Amino acid sequence: MLINILGGIIETIAITLIGTRLNNIKYSQVGIKALIITSFFTSCFIVFIKEGIKCSN
């Protein structure tokens, strides 16, 4: 489960960085701390949802 959360963090950071770059938003405007915190909570949410779906089948 920890590996899934770490993988989710990396995935959401990559998606966010690519999205901000495509929309011409500078990284300094976003803030790296906000990016990491948002990525952590998003990856936790995704992992818990995926685990819940696996258990119910």
N, CA, C and O of each residue as an XYZ file, in Angstrom:
228
protein
N       0.820     -1.191      0.000
C       0.000      0.000      0.000
C       0.866      1.259      0.000
O       0.532      2.243     -0.659
N       1.972      1.229      0.734
C       2.870      2.382      0.753
C       3.477      2.615     -0.630
O       3.635      3.756     -1.063
N       3.812      1.530     -1.312
C       4.361      1.652     -2.672
C       3.329      2.284     -3.595
O       3.672      3.112     -4.439
N       2.065      1.897     -3.439
C       1.012      2.480     -4.265
C       0.855      3.972     -3.998
O       0.631      4.747     -4.927
N       0.970      4.379     -2.746
C       0.850      5.801     -2.406
C       2.032      6.580     -2.972
O       1.849      7.669     -3.516
N       3.248      6.035     -2.849
C       4.420      6.711     -3.407
C       4.320      6.817     -4.924
O       4.659      7.849     -5.503
N       3.858      5.758     -5.559
C       3.659      5.790     -7.008
C       2.606      6.811     -7.398
O       2.750      7.506     -8.403
N       1.545      6.901     -6.602
C       0.502      7.890     -6.865
C       0.999      9.310     -6.711
O       0.605     10.196     -7.469
N       1.869      9.534     -5.726
C       2.447     10.867     -5.525
C       3.273     11.266     -6.741
O       3.149     12.383     -7.243
N       4.105     10.363     -7.207
C       4.932     10.650     -8.379
C       4.051     10.906     -9.596
O       4.308     11.821    -10.379
N       3.020     10.098     -9.747
C       2.115     10.243    -10.888
C       1.385     11.583    -10.859
O       1.326     12.271    -11.878
N       0.834     11.962     -9.718
C       0.082     13.212     -9.654
C       0.982     14.438     -9.764
O       0.568     15.464    -10.303
N       2.209     14.340     -9.259
C       3.152     15.449     -9.434
C       3.479     15.623    -10.910
O       3.514     16.745    -11.415
N       3.719     14.510    -11.601
C       4.026     14.596    -13.031
C       2.856     15.178    -13.814
O       3.051     16.033    -14.677
N       1.654     14.727    -13.522
C       0.476     15.241    -14.218
C       0.292     16.730    -13.949
O      -0.014     17.493    -14.865
N       0.477     17.145    -12.701
C       0.316     18.555    -12.347
C       1.378     19.418    -13.012
O       1.072     20.496    -13.521
N       2.621     18.955    -13.011
C       3.690     19.734    -13.638
C       3.471     19.874    -15.136
O       3.691     20.946    -15.701
N       3.041     18.803    -15.779
C       2.762     18.868    -17.218
C       1.574     19.791    -17.479
O       1.598     20.584    -18.420
N       0.545     19.690    -16.653
C      -0.625     20.545    -16.819
C      -0.319     22.016    -16.633
O      -0.817     22.858    -17.381
N       0.501     22.333    -15.637
C       0.851     23.737    -15.424
C       1.715     24.259    -16.565
O       1.609     25.421    -16.956
N       2.562     23.400    -17.087
C       3.424     23.808    -18.200
C       2.597     24.053    -19.463
O       2.848     25.012    -20.194
N       1.614     23.191    -19.720
C       0.776     23.352    -20.900
C      -0.111     24.589    -20.817
O      -0.470     25.167    -21.843
N      -0.465     24.997    -19.603
C      -1.309     26.174    -19.408
C      -0.512     27.435    -19.110
O      -1.081     28.449    -18.706
N       0.801     27.378    -19.308
C       1.701     28.516    -19.108
C       1.629     29.095    -17.701
O       1.678     30.312    -17.522
N       1.514     28.224    -16.707
C       1.555     28.636    -15.311
C       2.964     28.360    -14.796
O       3.482     27.256    -14.961
N       3.576     29.346    -14.182
C       4.929     29.157    -13.674
C       4.891     28.329    -12.398
O       3.953     28.437    -11.608
N       5.908     27.506    -12.198
C       5.963     26.641    -11.024
C       6.046     27.452     -9.742
O       5.558     27.011     -8.702
N       6.656     28.635     -9.800
C       6.767     29.456     -8.596
C       5.394     29.942     -8.131
O       5.197     30.194     -6.942
N       4.450     30.073     -9.057
C       3.102     30.489     -8.680
C       2.384     29.376     -7.935
O       1.595     29.638     -7.026
N       2.655     28.146     -8.315
C       1.980     27.010     -7.706
C       2.551     26.723     -6.327
O       1.800     26.499     -5.378
N       3.842     26.727     -6.211
C       4.496     26.423     -4.948
C       4.719     24.931     -4.799
O       3.778     24.145     -4.905
N       5.938     24.546     -4.556
C       6.292     23.127     -4.502
C       5.659     22.447     -3.290
O       5.298     21.273     -3.368
N       5.516     23.167     -2.164
C       4.901     22.559     -0.979
C       3.432     22.252     -1.226
O       2.944     21.185     -0.854
N       2.733     23.181     -1.848
C       1.323     22.950     -2.172
C       1.186     21.798     -3.158
O       0.248     21.006     -3.067
N       2.103     21.705     -4.082
C       2.084     20.629     -5.068
C       2.272     19.267     -4.402
O       1.558     18.317     -4.721
N       3.218     19.171     -3.492
C       3.482     17.902     -2.810
C       2.324     17.516     -1.899
O       1.926     16.351     -1.871
N       1.780     18.468     -1.159
C       0.655     18.173     -0.261
C      -0.570     17.736     -1.050
O      -1.237     16.769     -0.683
N      -0.868     18.443     -2.127
C      -2.007     18.077     -2.968
C      -1.803     16.708     -3.583
O      -2.739     15.910     -3.642
N      -0.597     16.426     -4.042
C      -0.295     15.128     -4.642
C      -0.433     14.004     -3.625
O      -0.922     12.924     -3.955
N      -0.004     14.251     -2.389
C      -0.104     13.235     -1.351
C      -1.559     12.883     -1.067
O      -1.924     11.707     -1.046
N      -2.386     13.898     -0.850
C      -3.793     13.626     -0.535
C      -4.534     13.027     -1.717
O      -5.401     12.172     -1.537
N      -4.206     13.462     -2.916
C      -4.840     12.902     -4.103
C      -4.455     11.442     -4.283
O      -5.310     10.614     -4.595
N      -3.192     11.114     -4.092
C      -2.758      9.727     -4.250
C      -3.347      8.832     -3.166
O      -3.702      7.684     -3.437
N      -3.453      9.342     -1.945
C      -4.109      8.561     -0.883
C      -5.557      8.283     -1.240
O      -6.034      7.161     -1.068
N      -6.258      9.287     -1.732
C      -7.646      9.119     -2.137
C      -7.764      8.075     -3.244
O      -8.632      7.204     -3.186
N      -6.906      8.159     -4.240
C      -6.949      7.209     -5.362
C      -6.662      5.797     -4.880
O      -7.355      4.860     -5.277
N      -5.662      5.628     -4.038
C      -5.300      4.290     -3.546
C      -6.432      3.710     -2.711
O      -6.758      2.533     -2.865
N      -7.034      4.491     -1.841
C      -8.127      3.981     -1.010
C      -9.342      3.619     -1.858
O     -10.019      2.631     -1.573
N      -9.625      4.394     -2.884
C     -10.737      4.075     -3.774
C     -10.455      2.779     -4.533
O     -11.332      1.924     -4.654
N      -9.240      2.635     -5.040
C      -8.880      1.416     -5.778
C      -8.924      0.194     -4.877
O      -9.405     -0.862     -5.288
N      -8.430      0.323     -3.659
C      -8.446     -0.808     -2.716
C      -9.877     -1.180     -2.354
O     -10.192     -2.362     -2.219
N     -10.750     -0.184     -2.195
C     -12.136     -0.436     -1.865
C     -12.864     -1.150     -3.003
O     -13.717     -2.003     -2.760
N     -12.529     -0.804     -4.228
C     -13.157     -1.443     -5.380
C     -12.683     -2.877     -5.520
O     -13.475     -3.753     -5.868
N     -11.404     -3.139     -5.256
C     -10.871     -4.508     -5.332
C     -11.524     -5.419     -4.297
O     -11.841     -6.571     -4.592
N     -11.724     -4.904     -3.085
C     -12.280     -5.724     -2.005
C     -13.743     -6.034     -2.213
O     -14.219     -7.074     -1.758
N     -14.476     -5.155     -2.892
C     -15.916     -5.378     -3.030
C     -16.250     -6.387     -4.126
O     -17.371     -6.893     -4.166
N     -15.312     -6.687     -5.009
C     -15.598     -7.647     -6.091
C     -15.463     -9.050     -5.636
O     -15.668     -9.976     -6.421
